């Protein structure tokens, strides 16, 4: 597979298919910011390469080959993000745009070496799983903070969405991965939560933020 454009299409189809069962050309057009004829042209190319199956007026379906190719692109992206944070001192809110460029480098040796220098991480700086060298994802069992109740104690393991505005918000609130929370209260009106963390710090988080914080229960 060749072009950066084709790789970006594969990633977009892969992520859309994780959110909903059926992915169509119109949705892909909106996500990528291109016209439907342009999308149709690339889908035809990806279909010829065995990456997707597509019939007219039917949803797009990624083949096993396409899913593996997309996972390996994501692997390069997430390894790059981890390298930038762990080895180069970038903040977790700074790395996405750089990784978007680096992920298109084709050298397998580069990313295998990067993985080795990082001591084989299983997650990126945002807690998202890094696919292995075969493009296999490790399954996650983490749940959104919003699904827990008053009195529960949890540890922040990952983010459901690593958009820059959310990362900056969390930085400003001194919230980071592997931090323990206790849920002090939950508002029935808007499902906002009050949490306690760190050295007697308390904070109220909106439902939107709580939905994006993936946590694991701390058992007694």
C-alpha positions in Angstrom: 0.0 0.0 0.0 1.4 3.3 -0.9 0.2 6.8 -0.3 -0.3 8.8 2.8 -3.8 9.5 1.6 -4.7 5.8 1.3 -3.4 5.3 4.9 -5.5 8.2 6.2 -8.6 6.7 4.6 -7.9 3.3 6.2 -7.5 4.9 9.6 -10.6 6.9 9.2 -12.7 3.8 8.2 -11.2 1.9 11.0 -12.1 4.5 13.7 -15.5 5.1 12.3 -16.2 1.3 12.3 -15.3 1.2 16.0 -18.0 3.8 16.8 -20.8 2.3 14.7 -21.6 -0.9 12.8 -22.0 0.6 9.4 -19.7 3.2 7.6 -20.8 4.9 4.5 -19.2 7.1 1.9 -21.1 10.2 3.1 -19.7 9.9 6.7 -16.2 9.3 5.4 -16.5 12.4 3.2 -17.4 14.5 6.2 -14.7 13.1 8.4 -11.9 13.6 5.8 -13.3 16.9 4.5 -13.4 15.8 0.8 -16.1 15.3 -1.8 -18.0 12.1 -2.3 -16.6 11.5 -5.8 -13.1 11.8 -4.3 -14.0 9.3 -1.6 -15.5 6.9 -4.1 -12.3 7.0 -6.2 -10.1 6.1 -3.2 -12.5 3.4 -2.1 -12.3 1.9 -5.5 -8.5 1.8 -5.2 -8.6 0.3 -1.6 -11.1 -2.3 -2.9 -8.7 -3.3 -5.7 -5.9 -3.6 -3.1 -8.1 -5.9 -1.0 -8.4 -3.5 1.9 -12.2 -2.9 1.8 -15.3 -4.6 0.4 -17.7 -2.2 -1.1 -20.9 -2.6 -3.2 -22.9 0.3 -4.5 -25.4 1.7 -1.9 -24.0 -0.7 0.7 -21.8 0.1 3.8 -18.0 -0.1 3.6 -16.6 -3.2 5.2 -12.9 -3.5 6.0 -11.3 -6.8 5.1 -8.9 -8.6 7.5 -6.0 -7.2 5.4 -7.4 -3.7 5.7 -7.9 -3.9 9.4 -4.3 -5.2 9.9 -2.9 -2.4 7.7 -4.9 0.2 9.7 -3.7 -1.3 13.0 -0.1 -1.1 11.9 -0.5 2.6 11.0 -2.0 3.2 14.4 0.8 1.3 16.0 3.4 3.7 14.4 1.3 6.7 15.5 1.0 5.6 19.1 4.6 4.4 19.4 5.7 7.8 18.1 3.5 9.6 20.7 5.0 7.6 23.5 8.5 8.2 22.2 7.9 12.0 22.0 6.6 12.0 25.6 9.0 9.6 27.3 12.2 10.3 25.4 11.8 13.9 24.2 9.8 15.5 26.9 6.8 16.6 24.9 3.5 17.0 26.7 0.7 14.6 25.9 -1.2 17.5 24.4 1.6 18.2 21.9 2.2 14.9 20.2 -0.7 14.1 17.9 0.2 16.4 15.0 3.8 15.2 15.0 2.8 11.6 15.1 0.3 12.2 12.2 3.4 12.9 10.0 5.7 10.3 11.4 3.2 7.4 11.1 3.6 7.4 7.3 7.3 6.5 7.4 7.5 2.9 6.0 10.6 1.7 7.9 9.5 -1.2 10.1 13.0 -1.2 11.7 12.6 2.4 12.9 9.4 1.6 14.9 10.6 -1.7 16.2 13.7 0.1 17.5 11.5 2.8 19.0 9.5 0.1 20.7 12.6 -1.5 22.1 14.0 1.8 23.4 10.6 2.4 25.2 10.9 -1.1 26.8 7.9 -2.4 24.8 5.0 -0.2 26.1 1.5 -1.6 25.8 -0.2 1.9 25.8 0.4 5.3 24.4 0.6 8.5 26.6 -3.2 8.7 26.6 -3.7 5.1 27.7 -4.8 3.8 24.3 -3.5 0.3 23.5 -0.5 0.0 21.1 -1.1 -2.8 18.6 1.7 -5.4 18.5 3.9 -6.1 15.5 1.1 -8.3 13.9 -1.5 -5.5 14.2 -3.3 -7.1 17.2 -4.9 -4.9 19.8 -4.9 -5.8 23.5 -8.5 -5.7 24.7 -9.3 -3.0 27.3 -11.8 -3.5 30.2 -11.8 0.1 31.4 -15.1 1.9 31.9 -16.1 5.6 31.7 -16.0 7.4 35.1 -19.6 8.4 34.5 -20.7 4.8 35.0 -19.5 4.7 38.6 -21.4 6.0 41.7 -20.8 7.9 44.9 -18.3 6.2 47.2 -16.5 4.3 44.4 -12.7 4.5 44.2 -11.1 4.3 40.8 -7.8 4.8 39.0 -7.6 6.7 35.7 -6.2 4.4 33.1 -7.0 5.9 29.7 -8.9 8.6 27.8 -11.9 7.9 25.5 -10.9 10.9 23.4 -7.5 12.5 23.3 -8.5 15.8 21.7 -6.2 18.6 22.5 -8.8 20.8 24.4 -9.5 17.9 26.8 -5.8 17.3 27.4 -5.2 21.0 28.1 -8.3 21.0 30.5 -6.8 18.0 32.4 -3.4 19.6 32.6 -5.0 22.7 34.1 -6.8 20.6 36.7 -3.6 18.6 37.5 -5.2 15.3 36.4 -3.0 12.7 34.8 -3.0 8.9 34.1 -2.7 6.5 37.0 -4.2 9.0 39.4 -6.7 7.7 42.0 -10.1 9.3 42.4 -12.8 8.9 45.0 -16.3 9.9 43.9 -17.6 12.2 46.6 -20.9 13.0 44.9 -23.0 12.8 41.7 -25.6 15.3 40.7 -28.9 13.7 39.5 -29.7 16.9 37.4 -26.8 16.9 35.0 -24.7 13.8 36.1 -21.7 15.9 37.0 -19.4 14.4 39.6 -17.4 15.7 42.5 -14.1 13.8 42.9 -11.4 13.8 45.5 -7.8 13.2 44.4 -4.2 13.9 45.3 -3.6 15.8 48.6 -7.1 16.7 49.6 -8.0 18.2 46.2 -11.7 18.3 45.2 -13.0 19.0 41.8 -16.4 18.9 40.0 -16.3 17.4 36.5 -19.0 17.6 33.8 -20.7 14.5 32.4 -18.8 15.1 29.1 -15.5 15.0 30.9 -16.5 12.0 33.0 -17.5 10.1 29.8 -14.0 10.7 28.4 -12.1 9.4 31.5 -11.7 5.6 31.4 -11.1 4.1 34.8 -10.6 0.9 36.6 -12.3 0.2 40.0 -10.0 -0.1 43.0 -11.1 -3.1 45.0 -10.7 -3.3 48.7 
